[in-house]
Amino acid sequence: MSDRVKMNAFPPGFLIGATTAAHQVEGNNIHSDFWALEQLSHSSFKEPSLSAVDHYNRYAEDVKLLKEAGLNAYRFSIEWARIEPMEGVFDISEVEHYRDMIQTCRSLDVEPIVSLHHFSSPKWLIAKGGFEHADFVGFFVRYVAFLIKRLGSLLTYVCTINEANIGLQIAAIARDRMKSLSVQTGFQIPKEFLLAADDARIAFGVPQVQHFLSVRTERGNEYICQAHVQARNVIKTLAPHVKVGITLSLHDFQAAQGGEDAVKKVWDEEFMSYLPFLQGDDFLGVQNYTRKILGVHGAIETGTDVETTQMGYEFYPEALEHVIRKIHDAVALPIIVTENGIATDDDSRRIAYIDRALAGVGRCLEDGIPVVGYCYWSLLDNFEWRLGYVPKFGLIAVDRQTMRRFPKLSLRRLGSYSERISDDHAGH
């Protein structure tokens, strides 16, 4: 980090926080689609989530650790499958659970940034067609209205849908893999994938299981975007003071020689095509982890001499600054970095990643770009979907036998940035 950025205070009200997602930390999310997928005989998941890191019962301890380290914001998600475990049946006790989470944050002067959907969904939704069915929009808006009527008065920031564009990213990856495999004579889809798909069809009772991380069609993408727009309108009607946004997964696309057209194409698909649905939003949640370099023939593989993370991503925290600047060139919305982080067992590399990423945020602020917050992914080492508990993104380690928490030095390092917030910061 340059001395110039070090000496610059973040503006009053700047949010320094960390993020989690309900299914990945709470545990025992028995009514969700991913819980069902994890339990299949031929599951594609490395391991089931089970009790996760028991954040459902230990959230007060975790938020206190966040606060003691100096952070002033916590982004977390409300689990739809807990609120509406069966179609049209709402569990008020679960609403009260999340009310207490929000009030716990407030009591500690921590700003709660709440996501209403973070990948996992009620199992019944998938059994009715999931995200490729037009009824999804109405189901989601009904759930949002139910929640906001009861919790909206306690909130300032709400993200409707996490990484709304990820299904199309997954579809693009699948197409690229199929192109690559098509040149292999006699290639067959591995038997374990076919068995897992058969198990899922039986478990959900539908010909094709369409959860949030499935390969998405343009039609399914349109439904998700419309769900965001309608949910935003409902929130604005029921709680006009709430700032509403969506989060997008965005890469720092860079062109090698001859890759300029490819970069424009993928950026248009990943970001620019979503601009019409952001009109009327109060902020954009930006989620970035690395860059992708594109040449004439597509993505260029990371070289063996390049440092990579446990996810196989290039260690490149400068990507965040580049993405923020590209967004600002396209749309005049305040930006919250809702996810940015690194999977590693080496906490010194996590500290270096945070320092370099926030140096870039500082430079954006100096240039007048309206970044209002930064939330690291993630607060806790957690359940990383199909990869299970192997990747370590967390600022806090967890012994899953005892559920004891072990804050890492990186947690304190991130919290130290709150000291760079101007003295007249009123707090949240």
Secondary structure per residue as TSV (DSSP state, phi and psi in degrees):
chain	resnum	aa	ss	phi	psi
A	1	M	-	360.0	132.1
A	2	S	-	-70.6	153.0
A	3	D	H	-60.5	-34.3
A	4	R	H	-60.7	-42.9
A	5	V	H	-74.0	-36.9
A	6	K	H	-56.2	-42.0
A	7	M	T	-79.8	-9.7
A	8	N	S	-86.0	125.4
A	9	A	-	-77.5	145.1
A	10	F	B	-68.6	154.0
A	11	P	-	-68.8	159.2
A	12	P	T	-53.8	135.8
A	13	G	T	85.2	-0.5
A	14	F	-	-64.1	136.3
A	15	L	E	-96.6	125.1
A	16	I	E	-116.7	113.0
A	17	G	E	-148.7	-168.7
A	18	A	E	-140.0	163.1
A	19	T	E	-124.9	148.6
A	20	T	-	-137.7	170.5
A	21	A	-	-127.8	139.4
A	22	A	H	-51.7	-54.4
A	23	H	H	-62.9	-28.7
A	24	Q	H	-81.4	-15.5
A	25	V	H	-128.2	-27.1
A	26	E	S	-71.2	-48.3
A	27	G	-	92.8	150.1
A	28	N	-	54.0	45.1
A	29	N	-	-87.2	67.5
A	30	I	T	-70.6	-16.6
A	31	H	T	-97.3	6.2
A	32	S	B	-92.8	160.9
A	33	D	H	-65.0	-40.3
A	34	F	H	-70.8	-33.4
A	35	W	H	-58.2	-44.8
A	36	A	H	-63.2	-42.3
A	37	L	H	-65.3	-35.1
A	38	E	H	-68.7	-25.5
A	39	Q	T	-89.3	-3.8
A	40	L	S	-63.1	149.8
A	41	S	T	-58.9	-37.8
A	42	H	T	-114.9	47.7
A	43	S	-	-62.6	144.4
A	44	S	S	-83.3	-3.1
A	45	F	S	-83.2	139.7
A	46	K	S	-59.9	-35.4
A	47	E	S	-162.4	159.7
A	48	P	-	-80.5	159.7
A	49	S	-	-73.8	-37.1
A	50	L	T	51.9	-122.5
A	51	S	T	-84.0	2.6
A	52	A	T	47.8	-126.9
A	53	V	T	-113.9	22.3
A	54	D	-	56.3	33.9
A	55	H	H	-65.8	-25.0
A	56	Y	H	-55.9	-39.5
A	57	N	H	-97.2	-18.2
A	58	R	H	-114.7	17.4
A	59	Y	H	-60.5	-36.1
A	60	A	H	-63.5	-41.5
A	61	E	H	-62.8	-42.3
A	62	D	H	-69.0	-41.5
A	63	V	H	-67.2	-35.8
A	64	K	H	-63.8	-40.9
A	65	L	H	-62.9	-40.5
A	66	L	H	-59.5	-47.1
A	67	K	H	-66.2	-43.7
A	68	E	H	-62.5	-27.5
A	69	A	T	-78.7	-11.8
A	70	G	T	110.4	-4.1
A	71	L	-	-72.5	152.5
A	72	N	-	-125.0	11.6
A	73	A	E	-147.4	148.4
A	74	Y	E	-138.9	117.7
A	75	R	E	-98.8	124.4
A	76	F	E	-142.9	167.4
A	77	S	E	-114.4	151.6
A	78	I	-	-93.4	132.8
A	79	E	-	-88.5	109.7
A	80	W	H	-54.7	-39.5
A	81	A	H	-65.5	-22.5
A	82	R	H	-81.9	-39.4
A	83	I	H	-70.5	-40.4
A	84	E	-	-130.2	73.9
A	85	P	S	-65.3	-28.8
A	86	M	B	-127.8	151.1
A	87	E	T	-53.6	121.7
A	88	G	T	78.1	2.1
A	89	V	B	-111.8	113.8
A	90	F	-	-106.8	138.6
A	91	D	-	-102.5	102.6
A	92	I	H	-64.2	-31.3
A	93	S	H	-63.3	-32.2
A	94	E	H	-74.2	-34.5
A	95	V	H	-59.2	-42.7
A	96	E	H	-66.2	-33.8
A	97	H	H	-59.2	-47.6
A	98	Y	H	-72.5	-29.1
A	99	R	H	-59.5	-43.3
A	100	D	H	-67.6	-36.2
A	101	M	H	-60.4	-45.6
A	102	I	H	-63.4	-45.3
A	103	Q	H	-67.9	-31.0
A	104	T	H	-62.2	-44.8
A	105	C	H	-59.2	-48.0
A	106	R	H	-60.3	-40.5
A	107	S	H	-66.1	-23.3
A	108	L	T	-100.3	8.6
A	109	D	T	62.5	40.0
A	110	V	-	-114.2	128.6
A	111	E	E	-77.5	118.4
A	112	P	E	-81.3	123.3
A	113	I	E	-110.0	111.7
A	114	V	E	-106.2	128.9
A	115	S	E	-99.4	136.7
A	116	L	S	-91.5	-17.1
A	117	H	-	-149.4	121.1
A	118	H	-	-131.4	78.6
A	119	F	S	75.3	-53.7
A	120	S	-	-82.5	150.3
A	121	S	-	-141.3	165.6
A	122	P	B	-62.0	141.2
A	123	K	H	-57.8	-36.8
A	124	W	H	-62.9	-31.0
A	125	L	H	-63.3	-42.5
A	126	I	H	-68.6	-36.6
A	127	A	H	-65.2	-17.9
A	128	K	T	-100.0	9.1
A	129	G	T	118.1	-11.5
A	130	G	G	63.2	-142.1
A	131	F	G	-86.6	0.6
A	132	E	G	-100.5	9.2
A	133	H	S	-114.3	133.3
A	134	A	T	-59.5	-27.5
A	135	D	H	-65.0	-19.0
A	136	F	H	-53.4	-41.9
A	137	V	H	-58.0	-49.5
A	138	G	H	-64.4	-40.8
A	139	F	H	-60.9	-44.7
A	140	F	H	-66.0	-43.9
A	141	V	H	-64.6	-37.2
A	142	R	H	-62.7	-44.3
A	143	Y	H	-62.5	-43.8
A	144	V	H	-62.7	-45.2
A	145	A	H	-61.5	-42.1
A	146	F	H	-58.4	-45.4
A	147	L	H	-68.5	-48.4
A	148	I	H	-66.2	-33.6
A	149	K	H	-58.1	-30.9
A	150	R	H	-101.2	-27.6
A	151	L	H	-120.5	-10.0
A	152	G	G	-57.2	-34.1
A	153	S	G	-66.6	-17.8
A	154	L	G	-94.1	-5.4
A	155	L	-	-110.8	152.8
A	156	T	S	-116.6	-40.4
A	157	Y	E	-121.0	129.7
A	158	V	E	-132.3	127.1
A	159	C	E	-98.3	123.9
A	160	T	S	-70.5	-58.0
A	161	I	S	-132.4	130.7
A	162	N	T	-83.5	129.5
A	163	E	T	47.8	60.8
A	164	A	T	-58.4	-22.8
A	165	N	T	-94.5	2.5
A	166	I	H	-69.3	-30.0
A	167	G	H	-62.1	-38.5
A	168	L	H	-71.9	-33.3
A	169	Q	H	-62.5	-43.7
A	170	I	H	-63.8	-38.8
A	171	A	H	-62.9	-40.3
A	172	A	H	-65.3	-41.6
A	173	I	H	-62.5	-42.7
A	174	A	H	-63.0	-40.7
A	175	R	H	-63.2	-42.9
A	176	D	H	-62.8	-40.7
A	177	R	H	-66.4	-40.1
A	178	M	H	-65.7	-37.0
A	179	K	H	-62.3	-42.7
A	180	S	H	-65.5	-42.3
A	181	L	H	-75.0	-23.9
A	182	S	H	-64.3	-21.7
A	183	V	T	-83.9	-7.7
A	184	Q	S	-88.8	116.2
A	185	T	T	-61.7	129.0
A	186	G	T	77.0	14.8
A	187	F	-	-62.9	136.9
A	188	Q	-	-130.5	146.3
A	189	I	-	-63.3	130.5
A	190	P	-	-54.1	142.0
A	191	K	H	-58.4	-37.0
A	192	E	H	-64.8	-31.0
A	193	F	H	-70.6	-38.8
A	194	L	H	-65.7	-41.0
A	195	L	H	-65.7	-41.3
A	196	A	H	-62.7	-40.9
A	197	A	H	-64.9	-39.6
A	198	D	H	-65.0	-43.5
A	199	D	H	-59.0	-43.3
A	200	A	H	-65.4	-41.1
A	201	R	H	-60.5	-39.6
A	202	I	H	-68.4	-43.6
A	203	A	H	-63.8	-36.9
A	204	F	H	-100.8	-11.4
A	205	G	T	69.0	29.4
A	206	V	S	-130.9	153.6
A	207	P	S	-63.1	-31.7
A	208	Q	S	-143.0	125.6
A	209	V	-	-83.6	122.0
A	210	Q	-	-120.7	86.2
A	211	H	-	-93.3	-177.1
A	212	F	T	-67.4	-27.8
A	213	L	T	-99.9	18.0
A	214	S	S	-78.3	162.2
A	215	V	-	-59.3	127.1
A	216	R	-	-107.9	143.5
A	217	T	-	-89.6	169.0
A	218	E	H	-61.6	-34.8
A	219	R	H	-64.3	-45.9
A	220	G	H	-62.0	-37.2
A	221	N	H	-65.0	-39.1
A	222	E	H	-63.1	-40.9
A	223	Y	H	-61.3	-42.2
A	224	I	H	-65.2	-42.4
A	225	C	H	-64.7	-40.8
A	226	Q	H	-66.7	-35.0
A	227	A	H	-62.1	-40.0
A	228	H	H	-62.8	-48.8
A	229	V	H	-60.3	-47.1
A	230	Q	H	-69.1	-36.5
A	231	A	H	-65.5	-41.6
A	232	R	H	-59.0	-42.8
A	233	N	H	-63.6	-39.2
A	234	V	H	-65.3	-44.4
A	235	I	H	-61.8	-42.9
A	236	K	H	-65.4	-30.2
A	237	T	H	-74.7	-44.1
A	238	L	H	-83.1	-30.8
A	239	A	-	-144.1	76.6
A	240	P	T	-59.0	-22.6
A	241	H	T	-75.6	-17.8
A	242	V	-	-73.4	133.5
A	243	K	E	-87.6	125.3
A	244	V	E	-115.3	137.3
A	245	G	E	-150.6	179.8
A	246	I	E	-126.9	160.9
A	247	T	E	-115.0	144.4
A	248	L	E	-125.9	141.7
A	249	S	E	-85.0	117.7
A	250	L	-	-130.8	129.7
A	251	H	-	-97.0	153.6
A	252	D	E	-87.2	94.0
A	253	F	E	-80.9	126.0
A	254	Q	E	-124.4	143.2
A	255	A	E	-97.2	124.7
A	256	A	-	-80.8	178.3
A	257	Q	T	-55.6	124.0
A	258	G	T	86.6	0.6
A	259	G	-	-99.8	8.6
A	260	E	H	-60.9	-43.8
A	261	D	H	-65.7	-37.6
A	262	A	H	-65.5	-40.0
A	263	V	H	-63.1	-44.7
A	264	K	H	-61.1	-41.9
A	265	K	H	-63.8	-47.7
A	266	V	H	-73.0	-32.7
A	267	W	H	-67.0	-38.2
A	268	D	H	-60.9	-42.1
A	269	E	H	-70.4	-42.2
A	270	E	H	-79.7	-28.8
A	271	F	T	-131.8	-56.8
A	272	M	G	-59.0	-34.3
A	273	S	G	-66.6	-15.5
A	274	Y	G	-91.6	-8.1
A	275	L	H	-54.9	-41.1
A	276	P	H	-59.0	-27.4
A	277	F	H	-87.8	-6.7
A	278	L	H	-93.0	-8.6
A	279	Q	T	-63.6	124.1
A	280	G	T	98.3	-9.4
A	281	D	-	-74.4	158.3
A	282	D	S	-96.6	-21.2
A	283	F	E	-161.1	167.8
A	284	L	E	-120.8	130.6
A	285	G	E	-87.4	121.0
A	286	V	E	-106.3	130.0
A	287	Q	E	-127.5	116.9
A	288	N	-	-144.3	142.1
A	289	Y	-	-127.0	-26.6
A	290	T	-	-164.1	-171.3
A	291	R	E	-115.4	165.9
A	292	K	E	-131.1	130.3
A	293	I	E	-102.8	126.9
A	294	L	E	-115.3	136.4
A	295	G	E	-115.5	-163.8
A	296	V	T	-58.5	-36.3
A	297	H	T	-105.1	21.3
A	298	G	E	105.1	-155.8
A	299	A	E	-64.4	139.4
A	300	I	-	-97.9	125.4
A	301	E	-	-64.5	147.1
A	302	T	-	-67.0	131.9
A	303	G	-	-71.5	159.2
A	304	T	T	-67.7	-18.1
A	305	D	T	-89.7	3.5
A	306	V	S	-98.7	134.1
A	307	E	-	-68.0	130.4
A	308	T	B	-124.9	162.1
A	309	T	-	-95.2	179.2
A	310	Q	T	-62.9	-18.3
A	311	M	T	-89.1	-3.1
A	312	G	S	84.2	6.3
A	313	Y	-	-81.0	148.1
A	314	E	B	-66.3	137.2
A	315	F	-	-73.5	102.3
A	316	Y	-	-152.6	72.4
A	317	P	T	-65.2	-17.5
A	318	E	T	-64.8	-15.1
A	319	A	H	-57.7	-35.3
A	320	L	H	-61.1	-48.1
A	321	E	H	-58.9	-43.4
A	322	H	H	-61.1	-42.8
A	323	V	H	-66.2	-43.4
A	324	I	H	-57.8	-44.0
A	325	R	H	-65.6	-39.4
A	326	K	H	-66.5	-38.9
A	327	I	H	-63.0	-46.6
A	328	H	H	-62.6	-31.1
A	329	D	H	-66.9	-23.0
A	330	A	H	-102.3	-29.4
A	331	V	-	-150.8	138.9
A	332	A	-	-92.8	62.8
A	333	L	-	-113.8	141.8
A	334	P	-	-57.4	148.3
A	335	I	E	-119.7	132.2
A	336	I	E	-114.5	123.9
A	337	V	E	-74.8	103.8
A	338	T	E	-89.8	-19.2
A	339	E	E	-152.3	137.1
A	340	N	-	-168.3	126.7
A	341	G	-	-178.2	-171.8
A	342	I	-	-144.0	138.1
A	343	A	-	-94.7	113.7
A	344	T	-	-161.4	150.4
A	345	D	S	-87.5	-8.9
A	346	D	-	-99.1	101.3
A	347	D	H	-67.3	-22.9
A	348	S	H	-65.4	-31.2
A	349	R	H	-74.8	-31.2
A	350	R	H	-65.2	-42.8
A	351	I	H	-62.1	-43.7
A	352	A	H	-63.2	-39.5
A	353	Y	H	-62.4	-47.8
A	354	I	H	-61.4	-45.1
A	355	D	H	-59.8	-45.6
A	356	R	H	-71.7	-37.6
A	357	A	H	-64.5	-44.8
A	358	L	H	-73.3	-25.7
A	359	A	H	-61.5	-40.6
A	360	G	H	-65.5	-40.8
A	361	V	H	-61.0	-42.0
A	362	G	H	-60.4	-41.0
A	363	R	H	-65.3	-37.2
A	364	C	H	-62.9	-42.9
A	365	L	H	-62.4	-42.1
A	366	E	H	-60.2	-30.4
A	367	D	T	-89.9	9.2
A	368	G	T	85.6	11.3
A	369	I	-	-79.0	130.1
A	370	P	-	-80.2	71.8
A	371	V	E	-87.7	125.7
A	372	V	E	-109.3	-6.0
A	373	G	E	-172.8	161.1
A	374	Y	E	-137.7	120.9
A	375	C	E	-119.8	120.2
A	376	Y	E	-78.0	142.5
A	377	W	E	-103.5	119.2
A	378	S	-	-133.7	170.7
A	379	L	S	-62.6	-41.4
A	380	L	B	-123.5	146.8
A	381	D	-	-60.1	129.1
A	382	N	-	-143.1	-168.7
A	383	F	-	-84.5	111.7
A	384	E	-	-98.1	59.2
A	385	W	G	54.1	-127.4
A	386	R	G	-63.9	-20.7
A	387	L	G	-85.5	-4.5
A	388	G	T	66.2	-141.0
A	389	Y	T	-99.1	13.4
A	390	V	-	-72.8	-51.8
A	391	P	S	-65.9	135.6
A	392	K	-	-113.2	94.9
A	393	F	-	-91.5	-16.2
A	394	G	-	-73.8	153.1
A	395	L	S	-83.8	-13.9
A	396	I	E	-130.4	126.3
A	397	A	E	-84.5	154.4
A	398	V	E	-133.5	128.6
A	399	D	E	-82.6	108.3
A	400	R	T	-75.6	-7.0
A	401	Q	T	-80.5	-44.0
A	402	T	T	-103.3	-15.0
A	403	M	T	64.9	18.1
A	404	R	E	-70.1	139.7
A	405	R	E	-95.7	141.4
A	406	F	E	-131.7	93.6
A	407	P	E	-59.5	137.1
A	408	K	-	-92.3	163.9
A	409	L	H	-60.9	-27.9
A	410	S	H	-64.9	-29.2
A	411	L	H	-63.7	-47.1
A	412	R	H	-65.3	-36.5
A	413	R	H	-63.2	-44.9
A	414	L	H	-62.8	-41.4
A	415	G	H	-63.9	-26.8
A	416	S	H	-64.7	-20.2
A	417	Y	G	-69.9	-18.5
A	418	S	G	-65.8	-22.2
A	419	E	G	-69.8	-16.7
A	420	R	G	-92.5	2.0
A	421	I	B	-78.1	136.8
A	422	S	-	-51.6	147.1
A	423	D	T	-58.0	-27.0
A	424	D	T	-86.3	13.9
A	425	H	-	-61.8	123.9
A	426	A	-	-82.5	-12.6
A	427	G	-	87.7	166.1
A	428	H	-	-132.7	360.0
